Amino acid sequence: MQTIKDKTRTSQMLCTVREVVVTVCVAPLPQLLADGNVQDTTLLVHLFGVKGTDDLNFQEFYKFMDNLQTEILELEFLEFARGMPTISEIEFAQILLRYTHLPDAAHDAIIERLKDRIPEEKGITFDQFKPFFQFLNNLDDFAIAMQMYTFANQPVEQAEFQRAVKVSTGIDLAPHVINTVFQIFDEDGDGKLSHKEFISVMKDRIHRGFRKKKAETYHGWEGYKTCLKDVVTA
């Protein structure tokens, strides 16, 4: 169970994410600050300076987003770990599938299948958990790599999957994490994974409910209010 402190930190992180989205989708920022239409928050000052005119280079923004993503992942992990150093394979699957659009019946079937295939819990540490979700941020590169490893979109085995992840992202995934993923998505138990289906499901996961049907442009104060409403209700 999440503590009040954990829930407060989660809310703070979500507010930070929303502030980033609002900051990006309204322009020009200095004019909005001058007009009093945007509150001069700590985040805005951190990224763009007091007047909102400072440049934000790639390295600074990359570091900011990497730290932000790491803390969000840590919050998700700790929610299930409950003070323990590991989460179970079932809990890993629940985190992995929590933002997907799978029907309830399909979700429940995956959990039951995983229980049958991994009856003895080995556990997954945060150091194993984090690289997998970092890999998910590079799904497009992974999809290209899979085309090089497979012919006519044939399913892949665990060794091929691991090599493709390494080639496309430079990330080494723990063998046990890969095996757990295969047990989640390998419906017929033949030891192979349909990477097209895997990518389709995981794209829902990485958007965390913020996915929009099409890109929209927001202008002025009315655009700001529309953008804020879209982000908060997403």
Sine and cosine of phi, psi and omega as CSV:
sin_phi,cos_phi,sin_psi,cos_psi,sin_omega,cos_omega
0.00,0.00,0.68,-0.74,0.04,-1.00
-0.94,0.33,0.65,-0.76,0.12,-0.99
-0.99,0.16,0.21,-0.98,0.06,-1.00
-0.87,0.50,-0.61,0.79,0.01,-1.00
-0.89,0.45,-0.68,0.73,0.01,-1.00
-0.89,0.45,-0.68,0.74,-0.01,-1.00
-0.91,0.42,-0.62,0.79,0.03,-1.00
-0.90,0.44,-0.68,0.73,0.01,-1.00
-0.91,0.41,-0.63,0.78,0.03,-1.00
-0.88,0.48,-0.71,0.71,0.02,-1.00
-0.88,0.47,-0.65,0.76,0.02,-1.00
-0.89,0.45,-0.65,0.76,0.00,-1.00
-0.92,0.40,-0.66,0.76,0.02,-1.00
-0.90,0.43,-0.64,0.77,0.05,-1.00
-0.89,0.46,-0.63,0.78,0.03,-1.00
-0.89,0.46,-0.70,0.72,0.03,-1.00
-0.87,0.49,-0.69,0.72,-0.02,-1.00
-0.91,0.41,-0.61,0.79,0.05,-1.00
-0.88,0.47,-0.65,0.76,0.02,-1.00
-0.88,0.47,-0.71,0.71,-0.01,-1.00
-0.89,0.45,-0.71,0.70,0.00,-1.00
-0.89,0.46,-0.66,0.75,0.00,-1.00
-0.87,0.49,-0.65,0.76,-0.07,-1.00
-0.96,0.27,-0.58,0.81,-0.16,-0.99
-1.00,-0.02,-0.01,1.00,0.10,-0.99
-0.90,-0.44,0.57,-0.82,-0.03,-1.00
-0.39,-0.92,0.45,-0.89,-0.10,0.99
-0.99,0.14,0.63,-0.78,-0.06,-1.00
-0.88,0.47,-0.74,0.67,-0.01,-1.00
-0.83,0.56,-0.64,0.77,0.00,-1.00
-0.91,0.41,-0.68,0.74,0.01,-1.00
-0.90,0.44,-0.62,0.78,0.05,-1.00
-0.91,0.42,-0.69,0.72,-0.02,-1.00
-0.90,0.43,-0.60,0.80,-0.01,-1.00
-0.98,0.20,-0.15,0.99,-0.02,-1.00
0.98,0.19,0.24,0.97,-0.03,-1.00
-1.00,0.10,-0.22,0.97,0.04,-1.00
-0.78,-0.63,0.76,-0.65,0.01,-1.00
-0.93,0.36,0.67,-0.75,-0.02,-1.00
-0.98,0.20,0.98,0.20,-0.10,-1.00
-0.99,0.16,0.26,-0.97,0.05,-1.00
-0.86,0.50,-0.63,0.78,-0.01,-1.00
-0.90,0.44,-0.70,0.72,0.02,-1.00
-0.89,0.46,-0.67,0.74,0.03,-1.00
-0.90,0.43,-0.66,0.75,0.00,-1.00
-0.88,0.48,-0.67,0.74,-0.09,-1.00
-1.00,0.08,-0.62,0.79,-0.18,-0.98
-0.81,-0.58,0.09,1.00,0.01,-1.00
1.00,0.09,0.16,-0.99,-0.07,-1.00
-0.88,0.48,-0.63,0.78,-0.03,-1.00
-1.00,-0.02,-0.07,1.00,0.00,-1.00
0.96,0.26,0.36,0.93,-0.07,-1.00
-0.92,-0.40,-0.07,1.00,-0.02,-1.00
-0.94,0.34,0.51,-0.86,0.07,-1.00
-0.99,0.15,0.59,-0.81,0.06,-1.00
-0.91,-0.41,0.94,-0.34,-0.04,-1.00
-0.99,0.12,0.20,-0.98,-0.10,-0.99
-0.89,0.46,-0.70,0.72,-0.06,-1.00
-0.88,0.48,-0.66,0.75,0.00,-1.00
-0.92,0.40,-0.70,0.72,-0.02,-1.00
-0.93,0.36,-0.60,0.80,0.04,-1.00
-0.88,0.47,-0.71,0.71,0.01,-1.00
-0.89,0.45,-0.67,0.74,0.02,-1.00
-0.88,0.48,-0.74,0.67,-0.03,-1.00
-0.93,0.37,-0.59,0.80,0.02,-1.00
-0.90,0.44,-0.69,0.72,0.04,-1.00
-0.91,0.42,-0.63,0.77,0.01,-1.00
-0.90,0.44,-0.74,0.68,0.00,-1.00
-0.90,0.44,-0.63,0.78,0.01,-1.00
-0.89,0.46,-0.68,0.73,-0.02,-1.00
-0.94,0.35,-0.59,0.81,0.05,-1.00
-0.90,0.43,-0.69,0.72,0.05,-1.00
-0.88,0.47,-0.63,0.77,0.01,-1.00
-0.90,0.43,-0.63,0.78,0.05,-1.00
-0.89,0.45,-0.67,0.74,0.04,-1.00
-0.89,0.46,-0.70,0.72,-0.01,-1.00
-0.89,0.45,-0.74,0.67,-0.05,-1.00
-0.91,0.40,-0.48,0.88,0.04,-1.00
-0.85,0.52,-0.61,0.79,-0.02,-1.00
-1.00,-0.07,-0.49,0.87,-0.06,-1.00
-0.95,0.33,-0.52,0.85,0.03,-1.00
0.79,0.61,0.73,0.69,0.06,-1.00
1.00,0.05,-0.11,0.99,0.02,-1.00
-1.00,0.03,0.35,-0.94,-0.02,-1.00
-0.98,0.21,-0.18,0.98,-0.03,-1.00
-0.71,-0.71,0.31,-0.95,0.21,-0.98
-0.90,-0.43,0.37,-0.93,0.01,-1.00
-0.98,0.21,0.23,-0.97,0.05,-1.00
-0.90,0.44,-0.57,0.82,0.05,-1.00
-0.90,0.43,-0.68,0.73,0.02,-1.00
-0.91,0.41,-0.60,0.80,0.08,-1.00
-0.86,0.51,-0.70,0.71,0.01,-1.00
-0.89,0.45,-0.63,0.77,0.01,-1.00
-0.90,0.43,-0.65,0.76,0.07,-1.00
-0.91,0.41,-0.68,0.73,-0.05,-1.00
-0.89,0.45,-0.58,0.82,-0.12,-0.99
-0.99,-0.16,-0.03,1.00,-0.20,-0.98
-0.92,0.39,-0.46,0.89,0.00,-1.00
-0.95,-0.31,0.22,0.98,0.01,-1.00
-1.00,0.08,0.16,-0.99,-0.02,-1.00
-0.97,-0.25,0.48,0.88,0.03,-1.00
-0.93,0.37,0.63,-0.77,0.12,-0.99
-0.88,0.48,0.43,-0.90,-0.03,-1.00
-0.84,0.54,-0.63,0.77,-0.02,-1.00
-0.90,0.44,-0.66,0.75,0.01,-1.00
-0.93,0.38,-0.64,0.77,0.03,-1.00
-0.88,0.48,-0.74,0.68,-0.02,-1.00
-0.90,0.43,-0.60,0.80,0.00,-1.00
-0.91,0.42,-0.62,0.78,0.03,-1.00
-0.90,0.44,-0.71,0.71,-0.01,-1.00
-0.89,0.46,-0.69,0.72,0.00,-1.00
-0.91,0.41,-0.63,0.78,0.02,-1.00
-0.90,0.44,-0.64,0.77,0.00,-1.00
-0.92,0.40,-0.62,0.79,0.05,-1.00
-0.87,0.49,-0.63,0.78,-0.01,-1.00
-0.95,0.32,-0.60,0.80,-0.11,-0.99
-1.00,0.09,-0.45,0.89,0.05,-1.00
-0.81,-0.59,0.96,0.27,-0.07,-1.00
-0.94,0.35,-0.48,0.88,0.00,-1.00
-0.97,-0.25,0.89,-0.45,-0.06,-1.00
-0.94,0.35,0.79,-0.61,0.10,-1.00
-0.98,-0.21,-0.51,0.86,0.02,-1.00
1.00,0.01,0.44,-0.90,0.01,-1.00
-0.77,-0.64,0.82,-0.58,-0.01,-1.00
-0.99,0.11,0.21,-0.98,0.04,-1.00
-0.91,0.41,-0.56,0.83,0.02,-1.00
-0.91,0.40,-0.39,0.92,0.10,-0.99
-1.00,0.00,-0.53,0.85,-0.05,-1.00
-0.94,0.34,-0.75,0.67,-0.11,-0.99
-0.87,0.50,-0.74,0.67,-0.03,-1.00
-0.86,0.51,-0.55,0.83,0.00,-1.00
-0.90,0.43,-0.68,0.73,-0.02,-1.00
-0.97,0.23,-0.39,0.92,0.18,-0.98
-0.93,0.36,-0.62,0.78,0.06,-1.00
-0.87,0.49,-0.61,0.79,-0.02,-1.00
-0.88,0.47,-0.39,0.92,0.04,-1.00
-0.96,0.28,-0.10,0.99,-0.03,-1.00
-0.86,-0.52,0.58,0.82,-0.09,-1.00
-0.89,0.46,-0.58,0.81,-0.01,-1.00
-0.90,0.43,-0.67,0.74,0.05,-1.00
-0.91,0.43,-0.62,0.78,0.03,-1.00
-0.89,0.45,-0.66,0.75,0.00,-1.00
-0.88,0.48,-0.64,0.77,0.05,-1.00
-0.91,0.42,-0.68,0.73,0.01,-1.00
-0.89,0.46,-0.61,0.79,-0.02,-1.00
-0.91,0.42,-0.53,0.85,0.05,-1.00
-0.90,0.43,-0.47,0.88,0.03,-1.00
-0.98,0.22,-0.49,0.87,-0.06,-1.00
-1.00,0.02,-0.35,0.94,-0.11,-0.99
-0.85,-0.52,0.33,-0.94,0.04,-1.00
-0.88,-0.48,0.78,-0.63,0.03,-1.00
0.83,0.55,0.59,0.81,0.08,-1.00
0.85,0.53,0.63,0.78,0.04,-1.00
-0.96,0.29,0.49,-0.87,0.05,-1.00
-0.87,0.50,0.39,-0.92,-0.06,-1.00
-0.88,-0.48,0.39,-0.92,0.07,-1.00
-1.00,-0.08,0.11,-0.99,-0.11,-0.99
-0.88,0.48,-0.65,0.76,-0.01,-1.00
-0.90,0.43,-0.63,0.78,0.03,-1.00
-0.93,0.38,-0.65,0.76,0.03,-1.00
-0.88,0.48,-0.72,0.70,-0.02,-1.00
-0.89,0.45,-0.66,0.75,0.02,-1.00
-0.91,0.42,-0.66,0.75,-0.02,-1.00
-0.90,0.43,-0.64,0.77,0.05,-1.00
-0.89,0.46,-0.70,0.71,-0.01,-1.00
-0.89,0.45,-0.70,0.71,-0.03,-1.00
-0.92,0.40,-0.67,0.74,-0.12,-0.99
-0.99,0.12,-0.44,0.90,-0.10,-0.99
-0.80,-0.59,-0.30,0.95,-0.08,-1.00
0.98,0.22,0.15,0.99,-0.06,-1.00
-0.99,-0.14,0.73,-0.68,0.09,-1.00
-0.99,-0.10,0.90,-0.43,0.03,-1.00
-1.00,-0.02,0.61,-0.80,0.04,-1.00
-0.90,0.44,0.71,-0.70,0.01,-1.00
-0.80,0.59,-0.62,0.79,-0.02,-1.00
-0.92,0.39,-0.58,0.82,0.05,-1.00
-0.91,0.40,-0.68,0.73,0.03,-1.00
-0.88,0.47,-0.70,0.71,0.01,-1.00
-0.88,0.48,-0.65,0.76,0.02,-1.00
-0.89,0.45,-0.68,0.74,0.04,-1.00
-0.87,0.49,-0.66,0.75,0.01,-1.00
-0.91,0.41,-0.63,0.78,0.02,-1.00
-0.92,0.39,-0.46,0.89,0.03,-1.00
-0.95,0.30,-0.69,0.72,-0.16,-0.99
-0.97,-0.23,-0.20,0.98,0.01,-1.00
-0.99,0.10,1.00,-0.09,-0.13,-0.99
-0.93,0.37,-0.67,0.74,-0.11,-0.99
-1.00,-0.05,-0.03,1.00,0.08,-1.00
0.96,0.28,0.40,0.91,-0.02,-1.00
-1.00,0.03,0.08,1.00,0.02,-1.00
0.99,0.15,0.19,0.98,-0.01,-1.00
-0.83,-0.55,0.40,-0.92,-0.08,-1.00
-0.82,-0.57,0.73,-0.68,0.14,-0.99
-0.99,0.17,0.98,-0.21,-0.10,-0.99
-0.93,0.38,-0.44,0.90,0.03,-1.00
-0.91,0.41,-0.68,0.74,0.03,-1.00
-0.93,0.37,-0.64,0.77,0.03,-1.00
-0.86,0.51,-0.73,0.68,-0.01,-1.00
-0.90,0.44,-0.65,0.76,-0.01,-1.00
-0.88,0.48,-0.71,0.70,-0.01,-1.00
-0.93,0.36,-0.65,0.76,-0.07,-1.00
-0.95,0.31,-0.41,0.91,0.05,-1.00
-0.91,0.42,-0.54,0.84,0.10,-0.99
-0.91,0.42,-0.64,0.77,-0.06,-1.00
-0.90,0.44,-0.71,0.71,-0.12,-0.99
-0.95,0.31,-0.34,0.94,0.02,-1.00
-0.99,0.14,-0.25,0.97,0.12,-0.99
0.79,0.62,0.59,0.81,0.04,-1.00
1.00,0.09,-0.02,1.00,0.00,-1.00
-0.99,-0.12,0.08,1.00,-0.07,-1.00
-0.93,0.37,0.72,-0.69,0.01,-1.00
-0.92,-0.40,0.48,-0.88,-0.03,-1.00
-0.92,0.40,-0.54,0.84,0.02,-1.00
-0.44,-0.90,0.40,-0.92,0.00,-1.00
-0.94,0.34,0.64,-0.77,0.01,-1.00
-0.81,-0.58,0.49,-0.87,0.03,-1.00
-0.93,-0.36,0.72,-0.69,-0.04,-1.00
-0.91,-0.42,0.67,-0.74,-0.03,-1.00
-0.75,-0.66,0.66,-0.75,0.15,-0.99
0.90,0.44,-0.25,-0.97,-0.06,-1.00
-0.92,0.40,-0.65,0.76,0.02,-1.00
-0.91,0.41,-0.62,0.79,0.06,-1.00
-0.90,0.44,-0.63,0.77,0.04,-1.00
-0.87,0.49,-0.72,0.70,-0.02,-1.00
-0.91,0.41,-0.63,0.77,0.03,-1.00
-0.90,0.43,-0.69,0.72,0.02,-1.00
-0.88,0.48,-0.72,0.70,0.00,-1.00
-0.88,0.48,-0.68,0.73,0.01,-1.00
-0.89,0.46,-0.67,0.74,0.00,-1.00
-0.89,0.45,-0.66,0.75,-0.05,-1.00
-0.94,0.35,-0.71,0.71,-0.06,-1.00
-0.92,0.40,-0.59,0.80,-0.05,-1.00
-1.00,-0.04,-0.01,1.00,-0.04,-1.00
-0.92,0.40,0.00,0.00,0.00,0.00
